[in-house]
Amino acid sequence: MHFLYFDPGLGAMIIQAIVAAVAGVVLFSKNLVHKIKVFLGLVKPIEDDVFDDIDVKDSDVDKTK
């Protein structure tokens, strides 16, 4: 008869792998569902322009360079 030994480090590693797999599936499926909704026209696409919220006027830019 063989007894398997699980030390606390291995148990923590197994739990961490399970949590990471669940988080990965949730995040991937959320992105996939959003792309399908955009394709079907149910929602508007998200524009990822980082500089939209920054107001820079032409007078603020140094034109001597």
NUKOL-910951 format. One record per atom (N, C-alpha, C): residue number from 1; residue in one letter; atom name; x, y, z. Coordinates in steps of 0.02 Angstrom, whole numbers, plus 50000, padded with zeros to 5 digits. Example, Ala and Ser with C-alpha at 12.3 -4.5 7.8 and 13.67 -1.06 7.14 Angstrom:
% residues 2
k->1, r->A, a->N, east->50660, north->49716, up->50390
k->1, r->A, a->CA, east->50615, north->49775, up->50390
k->1, r->A, a->C, east->50660, north->49835, up->50390
k->2, r->S, a->N, east->50642, north->49888, up->50354
k->2, r->S, a->CA, east->50684, north->49947, up->50357
k->2, r->S, a->C, east->50645, north->50002, up->50394
***
This chain:
% residues 65
k->1, r->M, a->N, east->50042, north->49942, up->50000
k->1, r->M, a->CA, east->50000, north->50000, up->50000
k->1, r->M, a->C, east->50045, north->50062, up->50000
k->2, r->H, a->N, east->50030, north->50109, up->49956
k->2, r->H, a->CA, east->50069, north->50170, up->49950
k->2, r->H, a->C, east->50026, north->50229, up->49975
k->3, r->F, a->N, east->50056, north->50267, up->50019
k->3, r->F, a->CA, east->50023, north->50327, up->50044
k->3, r->F, a->C, east->50054, north->50388, up->50010
k->4, r->L, a->N, east->50011, north->50432, up->49986
k->4, r->L, a->CA, east->50035, north->50493, up->49955
k->4, r->L, a->C, east->50044, north->50546, up->50009
k->5, r->Y, a->N, east->50097, north->50584, up->50004
k->5, r->Y, a->CA, east->50111, north->50636, up->50053
k->5, r->Y, a->C, east->50106, north->50704, up->50020
k->6, r->F, a->N, east->50062, north->50746, up->50045
k->6, r->F, a->CA, east->50055, north->50814, up->50020
k->6, r->F, a->C, east->50078, north->50862, up->50075
k->7, r->D, a->N, east->50133, north->50895, up->50064
k->7, r->D, a->CA, east->50155, north->50944, up->50114
k->7, r->D, a->C, east->50119, north->51010, up->50102
k->8, r->P, a->N, east->50122, north->51057, up->50149
k->8, r->P, a->CA, east->50086, north->51121, up->50141
k->8, r->P, a->C, east->50107, north->51160, up->50079
k->9, r->G, a->N, east->50169, north->51156, up->50059
k->9, r->G, a->CA, east->50192, north->51192, up->50000
k->9, r->G, a->C, east->50159, north->51166, up->49937
k->10, r->L, a->N, east->50152, north->51100, up->49931
k->10, r->L, a->CA, east->50119, north->51072, up->49873
k->10, r->L, a->C, east->50045, north->51089, up->49872
k->11, r->G, a->N, east->50013, north->51087, up->49930
k->11, r->G, a->CA, east->49943, north->51105, up->49934
k->11, r->G, a->C, east->49931, north->51177, up->49914
k->12, r->A, a->N, east->49975, north->51222, up->49936
k->12, r->A, a->CA, east->49969, north->51293, up->49918
k->12, r->A, a->C, east->49980, north->51302, up->49843
k->13, r->M, a->N, east->50026, north->51264, up->49814
k->13, r->M, a->CA, east->50040, north->51269, up->49743
k->13, r->M, a->C, east->49980, north->51244, up->49702
k->14, r->I, a->N, east->49948, north->51191, up->49724
k->14, r->I, a->CA, east->49890, north->51165, up->49689
k->14, r->I, a->C, east->49832, north->51215, up->49693
k->15, r->I, a->N, east->49821, north->51244, up->49751
k->15, r->I, a->CA, east->49767, north->51294, up->49759
k->15, r->I, a->C, east->49782, north->51356, up->49716
k->16, r->Q, a->N, east->49845, north->51378, up->49714
k->16, r->Q, a->CA, east->49864, north->51435, up->49674
k->16, r->Q, a->C, east->49852, north->51421, up->49600
k->17, r->A, a->N, east->49868, north->51361, up->49577
k->17, r->A, a->CA, east->49857, north->51344, up->49507
k->17, r->A, a->C, east->49783, north->51343, up->49490
k->18, r->I, a->N, east->49742, north->51318, up->49535
k->18, r->I, a->CA, east->49669, north->51317, up->49524
k->18, r->I, a->C, east->49641, north->51387, up->49521
k->19, r->V, a->N, east->49661, north->51430, up->49567
k->19, r->V, a->CA, east->49638, north->51499, up->49568
k->19, r->V, a->C, east->49660, north->51536, up->49505
k->20, r->A, a->N, east->49722, north->51526, up->49483
k->20, r->A, a->CA, east->49747, north->51559, up->49423
k->20, r->A, a->C, east->49709, north->51534, up->49361
k->21, r->A, a->N, east->49694, north->51470, up->49358
k->21, r->A, a->CA, east->49657, north->51443, up->49301
k->21, r->A, a->C, east->49587, north->51472, up->49298
k->22, r->V, a->N, east->49554, north->51477, up->49355
k->22, r->V, a->CA, east->49486, north->51505, up->49357
k->22, r->V, a->C, east->49487, north->51579, up->49337
k->23, r->A, a->N, east->49536, north->51617, up->49363
k->23, r->A, a->CA, east->49541, north->51688, up->49346
k->23, r->A, a->C, east->49555, north->51697, up->49272
k->24, r->G, a->N, east->49598, north->51655, up->49244
k->24, r->G, a->CA, east->49613, north->51659, up->49172
k->24, r->G, a->C, east->49552, north->51645, up->49130
k->25, r->V, a->N, east->49513, north->51595, up->49148
k->25, r->V, a->CA, east->49453, north->51578, up->49110
k->25, r->V, a->C, east->49402, north->51635, up->49115
k->26, r->V, a->N, east->49393, north->51664, up->49174
k->26, r->V, a->CA, east->49345, north->51718, up->49183
k->26, r->V, a->C, east->49365, north->51779, up->49142
k->27, r->L, a->N, east->49428, north->51798, up->49145
k->27, r->L, a->CA, east->49450, north->51857, up->49107
k->27, r->L, a->C, east->49448, north->51845, up->49032
k->28, r->F, a->N, east->49467, north->51786, up->49009
k->28, r->F, a->CA, east->49465, north->51771, up->48938
k->28, r->F, a->C, east->49394, north->51770, up->48913
k->29, r->S, a->N, east->49349, north->51739, up->48950
k->29, r->S, a->CA, east->49280, north->51734, up->48927
k->29, r->S, a->C, east->49246, north->51803, up->48928
k->30, r->K, a->N, east->49263, north->51845, up->48975
k->30, r->K, a->CA, east->49234, north->51913, up->48977
k->30, r->K, a->C, east->49255, north->51952, up->48915
k->31, r->N, a->N, east->49318, north->51947, up->48896
k->31, r->N, a->CA, east->49342, north->51981, up->48836
k->31, r->N, a->C, east->49310, north->51951, up->48773
k->32, r->L, a->N, east->49303, north->51887, up->48771
k->32, r->L, a->CA, east->49274, north->51853, up->48713
k->32, r->L, a->C, east->49200, north->51871, up->48705
k->33, r->V, a->N, east->49164, north->51873, up->48760
k->33, r->V, a->CA, east->49093, north->51891, up->48758
k->33, r->V, a->C, east->49085, north->51963, up->48735
k->34, r->H, a->N, east->49128, north->52008, up->48757
k->34, r->H, a->CA, east->49124, north->52078, up->48736
k->34, r->H, a->C, east->49138, north->52084, up->48661
k->35, r->K, a->N, east->49187, north->52047, up->48635
k->35, r->K, a->CA, east->49202, north->52050, up->48564
k->35, r->K, a->C, east->49144, north->52023, up->48523
k->36, r->I, a->N, east->49111, north->51972, up->48547
k->36, r->I, a->CA, east->49053, north->51945, up->48511
k->36, r->I, a->C, east->48996, north->51995, up->48511
k->37, r->K, a->N, east->48984, north->52029, up->48567
k->37, r->K, a->CA, east->48932, north->52079, up->48571
k->37, r->K, a->C, east->48946, north->52138, up->48525
k->38, r->V, a->N, east->49010, north->52158, up->48521
k->38, r->V, a->CA, east->49028, north->52212, up->48475
k->38, r->V, a->C, east->49017, north->52190, up->48403
k->39, r->F, a->N, east->49035, north->52129, up->48387
k->39, r->F, a->CA, east->49026, north->52103, up->48319
k->39, r->F, a->C, east->48952, north->52101, up->48300
k->40, r->L, a->N, east->48910, north->52083, up->48347
k->40, r->L, a->CA, east->48839, north->52079, up->48333
k->40, r->L, a->C, east->48805, north->52147, up->48337
k->41, r->G, a->N, east->48841, north->52198, up->48361
k->41, r->G, a->CA, east->48813, north->52265, up->48364
k->41, r->G, a->C, east->48771, north->52278, up->48426
k->42, r->L, a->N, east->48779, north->52237, up->48477
k->42, r->L, a->CA, east->48739, north->52246, up->48538
k->42, r->L, a->C, east->48767, north->52300, up->48584
k->43, r->V, a->N, east->48832, north->52311, up->48580
k->43, r->V, a->CA, east->48865, north->52364, up->48621
k->43, r->V, a->C, east->48913, north->52402, up->48576
k->44, r->K, a->N, east->48931, north->52462, up->48599
k->44, r->K, a->CA, east->48979, north->52502, up->48562
k->44, r->K, a->C, east->49050, north->52479, up->48579
k->45, r->P, a->N, east->49096, north->52481, up->48531
k->45, r->P, a->CA, east->49165, north->52461, up->48546
k->45, r->P, a->C, east->49198, north->52511, up->48592
k->46, r->I, a->N, east->49242, north->52486, up->48634
k->46, r->I, a->CA, east->49280, north->52528, up->48680
k->46, r->I, a->C, east->49341, north->52555, up->48643
k->47, r->E, a->N, east->49349, north->52621, up->48643
k->47, r->E, a->CA, east->49407, north->52651, up->48611
k->47, r->E, a->C, east->49461, north->52660, up->48663
k->48, r->D, a->N, east->49518, north->52629, up->48651
k->48, r->D, a->CA, east->49573, north->52629, up->48700
k->48, r->D, a->C, east->49625, north->52683, up->48685
k->49, r->D, a->N, east->49603, north->52744, up->48673
k->49, r->D, a->CA, east->49651, north->52798, up->48663
k->49, r->D, a->C, east->49669, north->52827, up->48730
k->50, r->V, a->N, east->49731, north->52819, up->48749
k->50, r->V, a->CA, east->49755, north->52839, up->48815
k->50, r->V, a->C, east->49755, north->52915, up->48822
k->51, r->F, a->N, east->49766, north->52951, up->48767
k->51, r->F, a->CA, east->49776, north->53023, up->48772
k->51, r->F, a->C, east->49712, north->53063, up->48763
k->52, r->D, a->N, east->49654, north->53031, up->48761
k->52, r->D, a->CA, east->49592, north->53067, up->48755
k->52, r->D, a->C, east->49576, north->53111, up->48815
k->53, r->D, a->N, east->49597, north->53088, up->48874
k->53, r->D, a->CA, east->49579, north->53125, up->48934
k->53, r->D, a->C, east->49630, north->53178, up->48953
k->54, r->I, a->N, east->49682, north->53188, up->48912
k->54, r->I, a->CA, east->49733, north->53239, up->48925
k->54, r->I, a->C, east->49719, north->53298, up->48880
k->55, r->D, a->N, east->49709, north->53357, up->48910
k->55, r->D, a->CA, east->49697, north->53418, up->48871
k->55, r->D, a->C, east->49763, north->53456, up->48863
k->56, r->V, a->N, east->49790, north->53455, up->48803
k->56, r->V, a->CA, east->49851, north->53491, up->48788
k->56, r->V, a->C, east->49835, north->53543, up->48735
k->57, r->K, a->N, east->49848, north->53605, up->48752
k->57, r->K, a->CA, east->49835, north->53659, up->48705
k->57, r->K, a->C, east->49898, north->53673, up->48665
k->58, r->D, a->N, east->49890, north->53702, up->48607
k->58, r->D, a->CA, east->49948, north->53718, up->48566
k->58, r->D, a->C, east->49994, north->53767, up->48601
k->59, r->S, a->N, east->49967, north->53810, up->48642
k->59, r->S, a->CA, east->50008, north->53859, up->48677
k->59, r->S, a->C, east->50050, north->53826, up->48732
k->60, r->D, a->N, east->50031, north->53766, up->48755
k->60, r->D, a->CA, east->50068, north->53730, up->48806
k->60, r->D, a->C, east->50129, north->53693, up->48778
k->61, r->V, a->N, east->50131, north->53684, up->48712
k->61, r->V, a->CA, east->50184, north->53646, up->48681
k->61, r->V, a->C, east->50241, north->53693, up->48662
k->62, r->D, a->N, east->50302, north->53673, up->48679
k->62, r->D, a->CA, east->50360, north->53714, up->48664
k->62, r->D, a->C, east->50376, north->53708, up->48590
k->63, r->K, a->N, east->50370, north->53762, up->48553
k->63, r->K, a->CA, east->50379, north->53760, up->48480
k->63, r->K, a->C, east->50450, north->53782, up->48460
k->64, r->T, a->N, east->50495, north->53791, up->48506
k->64, r->T, a->CA, east->50563, north->53814, up->48489
k->64, r->T, a->C, east->50607, north->53756, up->48467
k->65, r->K, a->N, east->50586, north->53696, up->48477
k->65, r->K, a->CA, east->50629, north->53639, up->48460
k->65, r->K, a->C, east->50628, north->53623, up->48388
***
